[in-house]
Amino acid sequence: MLKDLLMEEKAVKQGNFVLTSGKTSNYYVDIKDACARPQILKEIVFEITKKLNARNVAGVELGAVPILVGVAYEMKIPYLIIRKEARHGMKKLLIGNVEPGMEVNIIEDVVTTGNSVLKAVKLLRENGCVVTRAITVVDREEGGYELLKENGVELIPLVRLKEIFKN
């Protein structure tokens, strides 16, 4: 079970952390390090592939990228990487081929407030994509589900934080 693998890998760290959302927390769910372990990445990819309802996937750099590539490879479907800011080269925010009307599921490592996913949804929609589902490894259950629902996106977590702390 994925929750057990994450606990064995000590993916939940105790301490004082500032999250991407700007919130502070006394724990951090580190899916990035956990995904560096092939058996955990394989399990995450396996679980996500069962929840897809689109033929394209997208994710925000950096945390979602290994998961995104694994899912796309396993399903033999295209993927899009969403940059947080335009940088060098083509200065694009979207890496990959975007076609108007393409249906996309967003993949995320951890959702807290949902703002990062919502920003990705808006960018994809501005580029003509249809986005109605986001799949996250862990939902910290701090408002992300509700925010995304208000914006027409179903958030599907593989693990909810309450399940991790249930033990």
Residue frames as a rotation matrix with the C-alpha (Angstrom) as fourth column:
MET 1
0.586 0.810 0.000 0.00
0.810 -0.586 0.000 0.00
0.000 0.000 -1.000 0.00
LEU 2
0.170 -0.539 0.825 1.34
0.486 -0.682 -0.546 3.42
0.857 0.494 0.146 -0.98
LYS 3
0.729 0.147 0.668 0.76
-0.429 -0.663 0.614 4.99
0.533 -0.734 -0.420 2.43
ASP 4
0.913 -0.388 0.127 2.90
0.137 0.585 0.799 2.30
-0.385 -0.712 0.588 4.04
LEU 5
0.339 -0.812 0.474 5.69
0.912 0.160 -0.378 2.77
0.231 0.561 0.795 1.47
LEU 6
0.310 -0.175 0.934 5.71
0.067 -0.976 -0.206 6.52
0.948 0.127 -0.291 2.14
MET 7
0.879 0.032 0.477 5.92
-0.463 -0.187 0.866 5.92
0.117 -0.982 -0.150 5.88
GLU 8
0.757 -0.636 0.147 8.72
0.557 0.747 0.363 3.36
-0.341 -0.193 0.920 5.47
GLU 9
0.149 -0.689 0.709 10.62
0.835 -0.296 -0.464 5.83
0.530 0.661 0.531 3.29
LYS 10
-0.147 -0.097 -0.984 10.08
0.819 -0.570 -0.067 8.52
-0.555 -0.816 0.163 5.96
ALA 11
-0.420 0.083 0.904 8.51
0.752 -0.525 0.398 10.80
0.508 0.847 0.158 3.36
VAL 12
0.701 0.623 0.347 6.80
0.262 -0.678 0.687 12.73
0.663 -0.391 -0.638 6.17
LYS 13
-0.384 -0.918 -0.096 9.41
0.591 -0.164 -0.790 14.88
0.710 -0.360 0.606 7.89
GLN 14
0.639 0.521 -0.565 8.96
0.765 -0.358 0.535 16.59
0.076 -0.774 -0.628 11.27
GLY 15
-0.526 -0.814 -0.245 10.30
0.832 -0.552 0.050 20.11
-0.176 -0.177 0.968 11.90
ASN 16
0.172 0.534 -0.828 9.50
0.180 -0.843 -0.507 23.68
-0.969 -0.061 -0.241 10.87
PHE 17
-0.584 -0.317 0.748 8.81
0.734 0.188 0.653 24.18
-0.347 0.930 0.123 7.17
VAL 18
-0.240 0.516 -0.822 7.58
-0.474 -0.802 -0.365 26.89
-0.847 0.302 0.437 4.83
LEU 19
-0.055 0.333 0.941 5.44
0.602 0.763 -0.234 25.30
-0.796 0.554 -0.243 2.12
THR 20
-0.749 -0.178 0.638 5.05
0.658 -0.310 0.686 26.40
0.076 0.934 0.350 -1.50
SER 21
0.213 0.946 0.244 1.71
0.805 -0.312 0.505 27.90
0.554 0.089 -0.828 -0.46
GLY 22
-0.242 -0.362 0.900 3.56
-0.211 -0.886 -0.413 30.19
0.947 -0.290 0.138 1.95
LYS 23
0.785 0.559 0.267 1.99
-0.412 0.150 0.899 28.42
0.463 -0.815 0.348 4.94
THR 24
-0.411 -0.866 0.284 4.19
-0.835 0.232 -0.498 27.17
0.366 -0.442 -0.819 7.75
SER 25
0.708 0.610 -0.356 3.91
-0.448 0.777 0.441 23.60
0.546 -0.153 0.824 8.98
ASN 26
0.185 -0.635 0.750 5.51
-0.897 0.204 0.393 21.31
-0.402 -0.745 -0.531 11.54
TYR 27
0.043 -0.231 0.972 5.62
0.210 0.953 0.217 18.50
-0.977 0.195 0.089 8.98
TYR 28
-0.081 -0.159 -0.984 6.61
-0.894 -0.425 0.143 18.19
-0.441 0.891 -0.107 5.33
VAL 29
0.608 0.299 0.735 5.54
0.052 0.910 -0.412 15.52
-0.792 0.289 0.538 2.87
ASP 30
-0.087 -0.809 -0.581 8.59
-0.725 -0.349 0.594 14.91
-0.683 0.473 -0.557 0.69
ILE 31
0.769 0.438 0.465 7.39
0.014 0.716 -0.697 13.07
-0.639 0.543 0.545 -2.40
LYS 32
0.707 -0.561 -0.430 10.37
-0.666 -0.324 -0.672 14.32
0.237 0.762 -0.603 -4.43
ASP 33
-0.357 -0.873 0.332 12.88
-0.933 0.353 -0.075 12.30
-0.051 -0.336 -0.940 -2.38
ALA 34
-0.005 0.428 0.904 10.49
-0.358 0.843 -0.401 9.35
-0.934 -0.326 0.150 -2.13
CYS 35
0.901 0.412 -0.137 10.18
-0.242 0.214 -0.946 9.23
-0.361 0.885 0.293 -5.94
ALA 36
0.140 -0.925 -0.353 13.94
-0.977 -0.072 -0.200 8.79
0.160 0.372 -0.914 -6.20
ARG 37
-0.578 -0.215 0.787 13.27
-0.446 0.891 -0.084 5.23
-0.683 -0.399 -0.611 -4.99
PRO 38
-0.840 0.181 -0.511 12.20
-0.468 0.234 0.852 3.13
0.274 0.955 -0.112 -8.01
GLN 39
-0.743 0.587 -0.322 9.73
0.611 0.791 0.034 0.96
0.274 -0.171 -0.946 -6.09
ILE 40
-0.348 0.628 -0.696 7.90
0.464 -0.529 -0.710 4.00
-0.814 -0.570 -0.107 -4.72
LEU 41
-0.580 0.104 -0.808 7.82
-0.624 -0.694 0.359 5.78
-0.523 0.713 0.468 -8.08
LYS 42
-0.919 0.222 -0.326 6.55
-0.086 0.694 0.715 2.58
0.385 0.685 -0.619 -9.69
GLU 43
-0.560 0.739 -0.374 3.72
0.814 0.405 -0.417 2.28
-0.156 -0.538 -0.828 -7.14
ILE 44
-0.340 0.407 -0.848 2.75
0.018 -0.899 -0.439 5.95
-0.940 -0.165 0.298 -7.53
VAL 45
-0.746 0.018 -0.665 2.70
-0.652 -0.222 0.725 5.63
-0.135 0.975 0.177 -11.33
PHE 46
-0.879 0.420 -0.225 0.64
0.335 0.881 0.335 2.42
0.338 0.220 -0.915 -11.09
GLU 47
-0.400 0.756 -0.518 -1.94
0.743 -0.064 -0.667 4.05
-0.537 -0.651 -0.536 -8.81
ILE 48
-0.399 0.223 -0.889 -2.23
-0.320 -0.943 -0.093 7.18
-0.859 0.247 0.448 -10.94
THR 49
-0.929 0.018 -0.370 -2.74
-0.359 0.204 0.911 5.25
0.091 0.979 -0.183 -14.17
LYS 50
-0.675 0.722 -0.151 -5.88
0.733 0.680 -0.028 3.70
0.083 -0.130 -0.988 -12.64
LYS 51
-0.071 0.655 -0.753 -7.36
0.647 -0.544 -0.534 7.17
-0.759 -0.525 -0.385 -12.06
LEU 52
-0.865 -0.316 -0.389 -6.72
-0.070 -0.692 0.719 8.87
-0.497 0.649 0.576 -15.42
ASN 53
0.178 0.904 0.388 -9.65
0.563 0.230 -0.794 9.88
-0.807 0.360 -0.468 -17.59
ALA 54
0.763 -0.026 -0.646 -7.70
-0.463 -0.720 -0.517 11.84
-0.452 0.694 -0.561 -20.24
ARG 55
0.815 -0.469 0.339 -5.21
0.579 0.679 -0.452 10.90
-0.019 0.565 0.825 -22.94
ASN 56
0.090 -0.804 0.588 -2.75
0.219 -0.560 -0.799 13.66
0.971 0.201 0.126 -21.94
VAL 57
0.605 0.043 -0.795 -1.14
0.796 0.007 0.605 14.55
0.032 -0.999 -0.030 -18.63
ALA 58
0.232 -0.518 0.823 0.49
0.067 -0.836 -0.545 17.71
0.970 0.181 -0.160 -17.29
GLY 59
0.635 -0.049 -0.771 2.35
0.769 0.134 0.625 18.69
0.072 -0.990 0.123 -14.17
VAL 60
0.905 -0.304 0.297 4.17
-0.319 -0.948 0.002 21.60
0.280 -0.097 -0.955 -12.60
GLU 61
0.084 -0.955 -0.285 7.96
0.183 0.296 -0.937 21.45
0.979 0.027 0.200 -12.30
LEU 62
-0.397 -0.851 -0.344 9.72
-0.848 0.483 -0.217 20.08
0.351 0.206 -0.913 -10.21
GLY 63
-0.516 0.113 0.849 7.84
-0.650 0.594 -0.474 17.71
-0.558 -0.797 -0.233 -7.95
ALA 64
0.485 0.836 0.258 5.43
-0.425 0.483 -0.766 16.32
-0.765 0.262 0.589 -10.53
VAL 65
0.230 -0.376 -0.898 7.95
-0.973 -0.115 -0.201 15.77
-0.028 0.919 -0.393 -13.33
PRO 66
-0.827 -0.562 -0.017 9.28
-0.561 0.824 0.082 12.27
-0.032 0.078 -0.996 -12.51
ILE 67
-0.442 0.762 0.474 5.74
0.084 0.561 -0.824 11.07
-0.893 -0.324 -0.312 -11.80
LEU 68
0.417 0.613 -0.671 4.42
-0.526 -0.439 -0.728 12.71
-0.741 0.657 0.140 -14.95
VAL 69
-0.171 -0.584 -0.793 7.09
-0.980 0.180 0.078 11.16
0.097 0.791 -0.604 -17.17
GLY 70
-0.914 -0.166 0.371 6.54
-0.262 0.939 -0.223 7.75
-0.311 -0.301 -0.902 -15.56
VAL 71
-0.072 0.975 0.210 2.79
0.032 0.213 -0.976 7.90
-0.997 -0.064 -0.047 -16.14
ALA 72
0.446 0.222 -0.867 3.17
-0.774 -0.390 -0.498 9.12
-0.449 0.894 -0.002 -19.73
TYR 73
-0.542 -0.730 -0.416 5.71
-0.836 0.520 0.176 6.38
0.088 0.443 -0.892 -20.46
GLU 74
-0.820 0.252 0.514 3.58
-0.037 0.873 -0.486 3.66
-0.571 -0.417 -0.707 -18.88
MET 75
0.141 0.988 0.063 0.39
0.183 0.036 -0.982 4.79
-0.973 0.150 -0.175 -20.66
LYS 76
-0.556 -0.449 0.700 2.17
0.769 0.042 0.638 5.76
-0.316 0.893 0.322 -23.91
ILE 77
0.596 0.762 0.253 0.54
0.799 -0.595 -0.090 9.19
0.082 0.256 -0.963 -23.86
PRO 78
-0.077 -0.629 0.774 1.90
0.439 -0.718 -0.540 12.73
0.895 0.298 0.332 -24.32
TYR 79
0.284 0.136 -0.949 2.76
0.944 -0.213 0.252 14.97
-0.168 -0.967 -0.189 -21.40
LEU 80
0.417 -0.139 0.898 3.15
0.208 -0.947 -0.243 18.68
0.885 0.288 -0.366 -20.73
ILE 81
-0.207 -0.493 -0.845 5.51
0.977 -0.058 -0.205 20.21
0.052 -0.868 0.494 -18.19
ILE 82
0.725 0.479 0.494 4.36
0.411 -0.877 0.247 23.52
0.552 0.024 -0.833 -16.75
ARG 83
-0.417 -0.908 -0.053 7.16
0.683 -0.274 -0.677 25.85
0.600 -0.318 0.734 -15.76
LYS 84
0.172 0.417 -0.892 6.74
0.919 -0.394 -0.007 28.18
-0.354 -0.819 -0.452 -12.83
GLU 85
0.464 -0.060 -0.884 8.33
-0.168 -0.985 -0.021 30.97
-0.869 0.159 -0.468 -14.84
ALA 86
0.965 -0.181 0.190 9.53
0.217 0.146 -0.965 31.52
0.147 0.973 0.180 -18.41
ARG 87
0.463 -0.874 -0.148 13.30
0.051 -0.141 0.989 31.21
-0.885 -0.466 -0.021 -18.52
HIS 88
-0.419 -0.815 -0.399 15.96
-0.439 -0.203 0.875 30.66
-0.795 0.542 -0.273 -21.15
GLY 89
-0.819 0.008 0.573 15.58
0.428 0.673 0.603 29.31
-0.381 0.740 -0.555 -24.69
MET 90
-0.550 0.695 0.464 12.04
0.542 -0.126 0.831 29.65
0.635 0.708 -0.308 -26.03
LYS 91
-0.961 0.145 0.236 10.87
-0.272 -0.658 -0.703 31.25
0.053 -0.739 0.671 -22.77
LYS 92
-0.228 0.911 -0.344 7.80
-0.288 0.275 0.917 29.01
0.930 0.308 0.199 -22.78
LEU 93
-0.298 0.246 0.922 5.69
-0.950 0.023 -0.313 28.17
-0.099 -0.969 0.227 -19.76
LEU 94
0.671 0.572 0.472 4.42
-0.476 0.820 -0.318 24.98
-0.569 -0.011 0.822 -21.38
ILE 95
-0.534 -0.819 -0.211 6.82
-0.771 0.369 0.519 22.28
-0.348 0.440 -0.828 -22.53
GLY 96
-0.617 0.350 0.705 5.22
0.400 0.911 -0.102 19.85
-0.678 0.219 -0.702 -24.98
ASN 97
-0.941 0.283 0.188 2.70
0.098 -0.303 0.948 20.08
0.325 0.910 0.257 -27.79
VAL 98
-0.586 0.784 -0.205 -0.58
0.097 -0.183 -0.978 21.75
-0.805 -0.593 0.031 -26.89
GLU 99
-0.876 0.412 0.251 -3.56
0.281 0.014 0.960 21.32
0.392 0.911 -0.128 -29.16
PRO 100
-0.632 0.709 0.312 -6.87
-0.770 -0.621 -0.147 23.15
0.090 -0.333 0.939 -28.70
GLY 101
0.363 0.916 -0.169 -9.51
-0.833 0.400 0.382 20.89
0.417 0.002 0.909 -27.19
MET 102
-0.244 -0.492 -0.836 -7.09
-0.064 0.868 -0.492 18.32
0.968 -0.067 -0.243 -25.82
GLU 103
0.827 0.538 0.160 -8.21
-0.249 0.096 0.964 16.77
0.504 -0.837 0.213 -22.55
VAL 104
-0.235 -0.972 -0.015 -5.56
-0.173 0.056 -0.983 16.87
0.957 -0.228 -0.181 -19.83
ASN 105
0.845 0.291 -0.449 -5.31
0.384 0.256 0.887 15.43
0.373 -0.922 0.104 -16.33
ILE 106
0.304 -0.752 0.585 -2.96
-0.651 -0.612 -0.449 17.31
0.696 -0.244 -0.675 -14.02
ILE 107
0.543 -0.259 -0.798 -0.59
0.584 0.800 0.138 15.30
0.603 -0.542 0.586 -11.86
GLU 108
0.356 -0.404 0.842 0.82
-0.604 -0.787 -0.122 16.77
0.713 -0.466 -0.525 -8.65
ASP 109
-0.501 -0.596 -0.628 3.02
0.143 0.659 -0.739 15.44
0.854 -0.460 -0.245 -5.87
VAL 110
-0.576 0.311 -0.756 1.38
0.803 0.038 -0.595 17.24
-0.156 -0.950 -0.271 -2.92
VAL 111
-0.191 0.584 0.789 -1.63
0.320 -0.722 0.613 19.56
0.928 0.370 -0.049 -2.75
THR 112
-0.796 -0.013 -0.605 -2.08
0.587 -0.258 -0.768 21.97
-0.146 -0.966 0.213 0.14
THR 113
-0.415 0.644 -0.642 -4.19
-0.114 -0.737 -0.666 25.02
-0.903 -0.203 0.380 -0.78
GLY 114
0.241 0.474 0.847 -4.58
0.740 0.475 -0.476 24.04
-0.628 0.741 -0.236 -4.43
ASN 115
0.625 0.038 -0.780 -3.26
-0.219 -0.950 -0.221 27.35
-0.750 0.309 -0.585 -5.74
SER 116
-0.471 -0.861 -0.194 -0.37
-0.501 0.080 0.861 25.81
-0.726 0.503 -0.469 -7.71
VAL 117
-0.626 0.322 0.710 -2.71
0.603 0.777 0.179 23.36
-0.494 0.540 -0.681 -9.41
LEU 118
0.466 0.869 -0.165 -5.27
0.583 -0.442 -0.682 26.09
-0.665 0.222 -0.713 -10.10
LYS 119
0.199 -0.497 -0.845 -2.59
-0.529 -0.780 0.334 28.25
-0.825 0.381 -0.418 -11.72
ALA 120
-0.830 -0.506 0.236 -1.68
-0.138 0.595 0.792 25.28
-0.541 0.625 -0.563 -13.94
VAL 121
-0.200 0.859 0.472 -5.35
0.798 0.422 -0.430 24.68
-0.569 0.290 -0.770 -14.79
LYS 122
0.589 0.449 -0.672 -5.79
0.093 -0.864 -0.496 28.31
-0.803 0.229 -0.550 -15.82
LEU 123
-0.261 -0.773 -0.579 -2.67
-0.643 -0.308 0.701 28.25
-0.720 0.555 -0.417 -18.02
LEU 124
-0.847 -0.031 0.531 -3.79
0.266 0.839 0.474 25.04
-0.460 0.543 -0.703 -19.71
ARG 125
0.125 0.981 0.151 -7.31
0.785 -0.005 -0.620 26.37
-0.607 0.196 -0.770 -20.25
GLU 126
0.398 -0.062 -0.915 -5.94
-0.293 -0.954 -0.063 29.63
-0.869 0.293 -0.398 -21.67
ASN 127
-0.598 -0.693 -0.403 -4.12
-0.659 0.139 0.739 27.46
-0.456 0.707 -0.540 -24.20
GLY 128
-0.140 0.695 -0.705 -7.30
-0.932 0.148 0.331 25.65
0.335 0.703 0.627 -25.23
CYS 129
-0.825 -0.205 -0.527 -7.05
-0.073 0.963 -0.259 22.53
0.561 -0.175 -0.809 -23.07
VAL 130
0.374 0.920 0.115 -9.93
-0.473 0.083 0.877 20.90
0.798 -0.382 0.466 -21.22
VAL 131
-0.734 -0.645 -0.212 -8.99
-0.072 0.384 -0.920 20.22
0.675 -0.660 -0.329 -17.61
THR 132
0.295 0.899 0.323 -11.47
-0.596 -0.092 0.798 18.65
0.747 -0.428 0.508 -15.18
ARG 133
0.961 0.013 -0.277 -9.29
0.178 0.735 0.654 16.34
0.212 -0.677 0.704 -13.08
ALA 134
0.124 -0.950 0.288 -6.14
-0.778 -0.273 -0.566 16.61
0.616 -0.154 -0.773 -10.98
ILE 135
0.829 0.025 -0.559 -4.51
0.229 0.897 0.379 13.60
0.511 -0.442 0.737 -9.35
THR 136
0.260 -0.746 0.614 -2.17
-0.803 -0.520 -0.292 14.12
0.536 -0.417 -0.734 -6.42
VAL 137
-0.362 -0.451 -0.816 -0.04
0.132 0.842 -0.524 11.69
0.923 -0.297 -0.246 -4.48
VAL 138
-0.527 0.153 -0.836 -0.89
0.850 0.106 -0.516 13.39
0.009 -0.982 -0.186 -1.16
ASP 139
0.121 0.614 0.780 -3.68
0.221 -0.782 0.582 15.80
0.968 0.102 -0.231 -0.28
ARG 140
-0.859 -0.487 -0.156 -2.70
0.285 -0.204 -0.936 17.74
0.424 -0.849 0.314 2.85
GLU 141
-0.030 0.974 -0.223 -6.43
0.899 0.124 0.421 18.58
0.438 -0.188 -0.879 3.20
GLU 142
-0.444 -0.179 -0.878 -5.90
0.630 -0.759 -0.164 22.30
-0.637 -0.626 0.449 3.66
GLY 143
0.099 0.653 -0.751 -8.43
-0.146 -0.737 -0.660 23.66
-0.984 0.175 0.023 1.18
GLY 144
-0.775 -0.505 -0.380 -7.10
-0.432 -0.016 0.902 22.40
-0.461 0.863 -0.205 -2.15
TYR 145
-0.751 0.546 0.370 -9.97
0.632 0.758 0.163 20.02
-0.192 0.356 -0.915 -2.80
GLU 146
0.180 0.894 -0.409 -12.55
0.694 -0.411 -0.591 22.76
-0.697 -0.178 -0.695 -2.25
LEU 147
-0.063 -0.277 -0.959 -10.72
-0.358 -0.890 0.281 25.42
-0.931 0.361 -0.043 -4.28
LEU 148
-0.936 -0.335 -0.107 -10.33
-0.225 0.337 0.914 23.12
-0.270 0.880 -0.391 -7.25
LYS 149
-0.494 0.833 0.250 -13.95
0.820 0.542 -0.185 21.93
-0.289 0.113 -0.950 -7.04
GLU 150
0.245 0.563 -0.789 -15.09
0.287 -0.820 -0.496 25.58
-0.926 -0.105 -0.363 -7.16
ASN 151
-0.099 -0.408 -0.907 -13.12
-0.737 -0.582 0.343 25.88
-0.668 0.703 -0.243 -10.40
GLY 152
0.678 0.581 -0.450 -14.50
-0.729 0.451 -0.515 22.76
-0.096 0.677 0.729 -12.07
VAL 153
-0.129 -0.789 -0.601 -11.64
-0.624 0.536 -0.569 20.41
0.771 0.302 -0.561 -11.23
GLU 154
0.924 0.379 -0.050 -12.02
-0.238 0.671 0.703 17.13
0.300 -0.638 0.710 -9.34
LEU 155
-0.071 -0.959 0.274 -9.05
-0.938 -0.029 -0.345 16.47
0.339 -0.281 -0.898 -7.04
ILE 156
0.879 0.278 -0.387 -8.27
-0.186 0.948 0.259 12.79
0.438 -0.156 0.885 -6.63
PRO 157
0.149 -0.859 0.490 -5.69
-0.988 -0.150 0.037 12.00
0.042 -0.490 -0.871 -3.95
LEU 158
0.005 -0.237 -0.971 -3.87
-0.171 0.957 -0.235 8.69
0.985 0.168 -0.036 -3.74
VAL 159
-0.288 -0.133 -0.948 -3.36
0.880 0.354 -0.317 9.34
0.378 -0.926 0.015 -0.02
ARG 160
0.572 0.445 0.689 -4.98
0.040 -0.854 0.518 11.85
0.819 -0.269 -0.506 2.33
LEU 161
-0.357 -0.805 0.474 -2.88
-0.451 -0.296 -0.842 13.27
0.818 -0.515 -0.258 5.13
LYS 162
0.182 0.490 0.853 -5.31
-0.983 0.084 0.162 11.99
0.007 -0.868 0.497 7.78
GLU 163
0.937 0.124 -0.326 -4.55
-0.171 0.978 -0.119 8.46
0.304 0.168 0.938 6.52
ILE 164
0.071 -0.990 -0.125 -0.84
0.079 0.130 -0.988 9.00
0.994 0.060 0.087 7.12
PHE 165
-0.624 -0.345 0.701 -1.35
-0.568 -0.415 -0.710 10.32
0.536 -0.842 0.063 10.66
LYS 166
0.440 0.894 -0.090 -4.00
-0.644 0.384 0.662 7.72
0.627 -0.233 0.744 11.47
ASN 167
0.189 -0.434 -0.881 -1.42
0.314 0.877 -0.365 5.31
0.930 -0.208 0.302 12.92
